[in-house]
């Protein structure tokens, strides 16, 4: 967790609140992308940390956190597939 003060602290707090309220839904969506429950929690948590750090450093200019997280989760899965040579990659487009 980062320390110090950022001018984006309200956005970070809003994101933290959004994430905690939507965690189960995000986890289920990650399972639908990966078809692997084993990887889904790690992917959702890694995405949370990356998105949170991005907001912490430069703010949030997107239209919604859900779409931003969805894209991050999808990207994390693609990276994991490439690293572990997982062949079962399902591409699901999100319409939020």
DOTORPA-452646 format. One record per residue: x, y, z of N, C-alpha, C in turn; residue in three letters. Coordinates in pm, 1 decimal. Layout:
<atoms>
<atom <X Y Z> <X Y Z> <X Y Z> "ALA"> ...
</atoms>
This chain:
<atoms>
<atom <84.0 -116.7 0.0> <0.0 0.0 0.0> <89.0 123.8 0.0> "UNK"> <atom <46.8 223.7 -71.4> <126.9 344.8 -81.8> <102.6 435.7 36.6> "UNK"> <atom <204.5 509.6 70.6> <192.4 606.0 179.5> <202.6 746.3 121.5> "UNK"> <atom <176.0 843.7 206.0> <183.6 981.8 160.3> <48.9 1032.9 115.0> "UNK"> <atom <50.1 1153.3 64.7> <-72.9 1219.2 22.3> <-65.8 1241.0 -128.3> "UNK"> <atom <-175.7 1222.2 -192.3> <-184.8 1249.4 -334.4> <-305.1 1338.3 -358.7> "UNK"> <atom <-300.1 1417.2 -464.1> <-415.1 1502.7 -494.3> <-532.1 1420.3 -546.1> "UNK"> <atom <-508.8 1291.6 -568.9> <-614.3 1202.3 -617.7> <-670.3 1112.8 -507.4> "UNK"> <atom <-650.7 1150.8 -383.6> <-691.7 1067.4 -270.4> <-841.5 1037.4 -272.4> "UNK"> <atom <-924.5 1134.1 -307.3> <-1069.1 1109.2 -312.6> <-1099.9 1004.2 -418.9> "UNK"> <atom <-1035.1 1013.2 -534.8> <-1056.4 914.1 -639.7> <-1010.3 775.3 -594.6> "UNK"> <atom <-898.6 769.7 -524.1> <-849.0 642.4 -471.9> <-950.0 584.6 -373.6> "UNK"> <atom <-1000.5 667.3 -283.3> <-1100.3 620.3 -186.4> <-1228.9 574.7 -255.3> "UNK"> <atom <-1271.4 649.8 -356.7> <-1390.1 609.5 -432.8> <-1367.2 475.7 -500.9> "UNK"> <atom <-1249.0 458.1 -557.7> <-1216.9 331.7 -624.0> <-1213.7 216.9 -523.8> "UNK"> <atom <-1151.0 239.0 -408.4> <-1146.9 135.5 -304.0> <-1288.2 93.4 -263.9> "UNK"> <atom <-1375.5 191.0 -247.3> <-1514.1 163.5 -210.4> <-1585.0 85.2 -321.7> "UNK"> <atom <-1567.6 130.0 -445.2> <-1626.7 59.9 -558.7> <-1578.9 -85.0 -563.4> "UNK"> <atom <-1450.2 -104.7 -549.9> <-1392.4 -238.4 -560.4> <-1445.2 -329.7 -450.0> "UNK"> <atom <-1450.4 -281.5 -328.2> <-1496.3 -366.2 -217.6> <-1644.0 -403.5 -234.3> "UNK"> <atom <-1725.5 -312.1 -287.0> <-1867.1 -343.0 -309.1> <-1888.3 -438.2 -425.8> "UNK"> <atom <-1799.8 -437.5 -523.7> <-1817.3 -516.5 -645.2> <-1724.3 -636.6 -654.5> "UNK"> <atom <-1651.5 -668.5 -548.1> <-1549.7 -773.4 -556.0> <-1606.1 -906.6 -606.9> "UNK"> <atom <-1714.9 -952.7 -551.0> <-1771.5 -1082.4 -591.4> <-1812.9 -1081.3 -738.2> "UNK"> <atom <-1872.1 -972.0 -782.8> <-1911.0 -961.4 -923.6> <-1787.2 -963.8 -1013.1> "UNK"> <atom <-1684.4 -891.6 -974.7> <-1561.0 -890.3 -1052.9> <-1496.8 -1028.3 -1056.2> "UNK"> <atom <-1500.8 -1096.7 -944.5> <-1446.0 -1231.7 -938.6> <-1521.8 -1324.4 -1033.6> "UNK"> <atom <-1653.8 -1315.6 -1033.1> <-1734.0 -1397.4 -1124.7> <-1705.7 -1363.1 -1270.5> "UNK"> <atom <-1686.6 -1236.1 -1298.8> <-1653.9 -1195.7 -1434.9> <-1516.7 -1248.2 -1475.7> "UNK"> <atom <-1422.5 -1247.5 -1383.4> <-1289.7 -1301.7 -1412.7> <-1298.0 -1451.1 -1442.3> "UNK"> <atom <-1381.4 -1522.2 -1368.2> <-1400.6 -1665.2 -1394.8> <-1458.4 -1682.9 -1534.9> "UNK"> <atom <-1549.8 -1595.4 -1575.3> <-1608.5 -1608.2 -1709.1> <-1504.3 -1582.4 -1818.3> "UNK"> <atom <-1405.8 -1499.4 -1790.0> <-1299.4 -1472.0 -1886.5> <-1200.6 -1588.7 -1890.3> "UNK"> <atom <-1158.1 -1632.1 -1774.4> <-1048.8 -1729.3 -1766.2> <-1093.5 -1874.1 -1775.8> "UNK"> <atom <-1216.5 -1900.2 -1733.7> <-1265.2 -2037.2 -1721.7> <-1180.9 -2117.2 -1621.5> "UNK"> <atom <-1108.3 -2045.0 -1535.4> <-1022.8 -2105.7 -1433.3> <-1042.8 -2030.9 -1302.4> "UNK"> <atom <-1113.5 -2090.1 -1209.1> <-1133.9 -2024.5 -1081.1> <-1001.7 -2003.5 -1008.4> "UNK"> <atom <-906.7 -2095.6 -1029.8> <-777.7 -2088.9 -960.5> <-706.2 -1956.4 -984.6> "UNK"> <atom <-713.6 -1905.8 -1105.2> <-641.1 -1784.0 -1140.8> <-720.3 -1656.1 -1113.8> "UNK"> <atom <-850.0 -1668.6 -1106.8> <-936.0 -1550.5 -1107.7> <-912.7 -1454.5 -991.1> "UNK"> <atom <-903.0 -1505.5 -869.7> <-884.0 -1416.5 -754.0> <-751.7 -1341.1 -764.9> "UNK"> <atom <-645.9 -1410.1 -806.3> <-516.4 -1343.0 -822.5> <-523.1 -1235.3 -929.8> "UNK"> <atom <-589.6 -1265.7 -1039.1> <-600.9 -1169.8 -1148.3> <-680.7 -1046.9 -1104.7> "UNK"> <atom <-790.5 -1068.2 -1034.5> <-872.1 -955.3 -986.8> <-791.3 -870.3 -889.2> "UNK"> <atom <-720.8 -934.3 -797.8> <-642.3 -858.7 -699.9> <-524.7 -786.4 -764.9> "UNK"> <atom <-457.5 -849.3 -860.9> <-348.7 -782.2 -932.5> <-401.7 -661.9 -1010.2> "UNK"> <atom <-517.6 -680.0 -1071.9> <-578.4 -569.0 -1146.6> <-614.4 -454.4 -1052.9> "UNK"> <atom <-669.5 -487.7 -936.5> <-702.2 -385.0 -837.4> <-578.6 -302.4 -802.5> "UNK"> <atom <-469.2 -370.9 -772.8> <-347.1 -299.3 -733.5> <-293.8 -211.6 -846.0> "UNK"> <atom <-296.4 -262.7 -968.5> <-246.2 -184.4 -1081.6> <-333.5 -62.7 -1109.8> "UNK"> <atom <-464.0 -83.4 -1108.5> <-555.2 28.8 -1134.3> <-546.1 131.0 -1021.2> "UNK"> <atom <-539.5 83.5 -898.9> <-530.2 173.8 -783.4> <-402.4 258.3 -791.3> "UNK"> <atom <-291.3 193.6 -826.4> <-165.8 267.3 -838.2> <-174.2 371.2 -950.4> "UNK"> <atom <-236.2 333.6 -1059.7> <-251.4 426.8 -1171.3> <-334.5 548.1 -1128.1> "UNK"> <atom <-442.8 522.9 -1055.2> <-526.2 633.5 -1005.8> <-446.7 717.7 -906.4> "UNK"> <atom <-374.0 652.7 -817.1> <-293.9 721.0 -715.3> <-194.9 817.5 -779.2> "UNK"> <atom <-132.0 774.2 -888.7> <-26.4 853.3 -951.7> <-78.6 959.6 -1047.8> "UNK"> <atom <-187.9 928.7 -1119.7> <-228.2 1023.5 -1223.1> <-377.6 1052.7 -1228.2> "UNK"> <atom <-453.1 1002.7 -1131.9> <-596.1 1028.9 -1131.3> <-670.7 931.0 -1220.9> "UNK"> <atom <-799.0 951.0 -1230.2> <-883.1 865.6 -1313.5> <-957.2 952.1 -1411.8> "UNK"> <atom <-933.9 928.1 -1539.8> <-997.6 1008.4 -1643.1> <-1097.0 927.1 -1724.3> "UNK"> <atom <-1117.4 800.9 -1686.7> <-1212.2 716.0 -1758.9> <-1355.2 751.4 -1725.4> "UNK"> <atom <-1446.4 677.5 -1784.9> <-1586.8 704.2 -1761.2> <-1644.0 620.2 -1647.8> "UNK"> <atom <-1582.9 503.1 -1620.7> <-1631.1 420.0 -1510.4> <-1523.4 322.0 -1465.2> "UNK"> <atom <-1525.0 291.4 -1337.9> <-1427.0 198.7 -1282.2> <-1447.8 56.7 -1333.2> "UNK"> <atom <-1572.6 17.8 -1352.0> <-1602.0 -119.1 -1392.7> <-1539.3 -151.9 -1527.8> "UNK"> <atom <-1557.9 -66.9 -1624.8> <-1497.9 -88.3 -1756.4> <-1346.3 -91.2 -1750.6> "UNK"> <atom <-1289.8 -4.1 -1669.4> <-1144.8 3.6 -1654.3> <-1091.2 -125.3 -1591.8> "UNK"> <atom <-1158.4 -173.7 -1488.0> <-1117.8 -299.1 -1424.6> <-1137.8 -417.8 -1518.2> "UNK"> <atom <-1248.6 -419.7 -1591.4> <-1274.7 -528.2 -1685.6> <-1159.1 -540.4 -1784.9> "UNK"> <atom <-1117.0 -428.8 -1839.7> <-1006.4 -431.1 -1935.6> <-877.3 -477.0 -1869.5> "UNK"> <atom <-853.0 -430.9 -1748.3> <-732.8 -471.3 -1675.4> <-733.9 -621.2 -1646.8> "UNK"> <atom <-848.2 -675.6 -1606.0> <-859.7 -819.4 -1578.2> <-833.7 -897.9 -1706.5> "UNK"> <atom <-891.7 -854.2 -1815.5> <-871.0 -921.3 -1943.8> <-723.7 -918.5 -1984.5> "UNK"> <atom <-659.5 -804.3 -1966.4> <-517.1 -792.6 -1999.5> <-430.5 -881.0 -1909.6> "UNK"> <atom <-461.5 -886.2 -1780.7> <-385.5 -971.4 -1688.7> <-395.6 -1118.0 -1731.4> "UNK"> <atom <-514.2 -1159.6 -1774.5> <-532.8 -1298.4 -1817.9> <-450.9 -1327.2 -1943.0> "UNK"> <atom <-448.0 -1233.7 -2037.2> <-368.5 -1252.4 -2158.5> <-220.7 -1267.6 -2124.5> "UNK"> <atom <-171.9 -1185.2 -2033.4> <-31.7 -1193.5 -1992.0> <-3.9 -1328.5 -1926.9> "UNK"> <atom <-92.9 -1370.7 -1838.4> <-75.3 -1500.2 -1771.3> <-76.4 -1615.1 -1872.5> "UNK"> <atom <-165.1 -1608.3 -1969.0> <-169.8 -1712.1 -2073.2> <-38.7 -1719.1 -2149.1> "UNK"> <atom <15.5 -1603.3 -2183.1> <142.2 -1600.4 -2256.0> <257.8 -1652.7 -2171.8> "UNK"> <atom <262.1 -1615.8 -2045.2> <371.5 -1659.5 -1957.6> <367.4 -1809.2 -1930.8> "UNK"> <atom <249.7 -1858.9 -1907.1> <235.6 -2000.4 -1870.9> <196.5 -2086.9 -1989.3> "UNK"> <atom <189.9 -2023.9 -2103.8> <152.8 -2094.4 -2226.1> <19.7 -2168.1 -2211.9> "UNK"> <atom <-73.0 -2100.1 -2146.5> <-207.8 -2153.8 -2132.6> <-277.2 -2135.4 -2267.0> "UNK"> <atom <-326.2 -2240.3 -2321.6> <-384.3 -2233.9 -2455.5> <-532.4 -2198.7 -2454.7> "UNK"> <atom <-598.0 -2215.8 -2342.5> <-741.6 -2191.6 -2337.9> <-768.0 -2045.8 -2300.2> "UNK"> <atom <-769.0 -1959.7 -2399.4> <-799.3 -1819.1 -2375.5> <-932.4 -1787.0 -2441.8> "UNK"> <atom <-1024.7 -1738.4 -2365.1> <-1156.4 -1702.4 -2416.7> <-1164.9 -1550.9 -2417.9> "UNK"> <atom <-1190.7 -1495.4 -2530.8> <-1203.3 -1350.1 -2542.0> <-1350.1 -1312.8 -2529.3> "UNK"> <atom <-1382.1 -1238.8 -2425.8> <-1519.0 -1193.5 -2402.7> <-1516.0 -1041.9 -2398.0> "UNK"> <atom <-1598.7 -980.3 -2477.3> <-1602.3 -834.2 -2479.5> <-1705.3 -784.9 -2378.4> "UNK"> <atom <-1670.2 -680.8 -2310.2> <-1755.2 -624.1 -2206.1> <-1831.7 -507.4 -2263.9> "UNK"> <atom <-1959.1 -504.0 -2238.7> <-2043.9 -392.2 -2281.3> <-2102.5 -328.2 -2158.1> "UNK"> <atom <-2039.0 -224.8 -2108.8> <-2085.1 -158.8 -1986.2> <-2147.7 -26.7 -2017.7> "UNK"> 
</atoms>
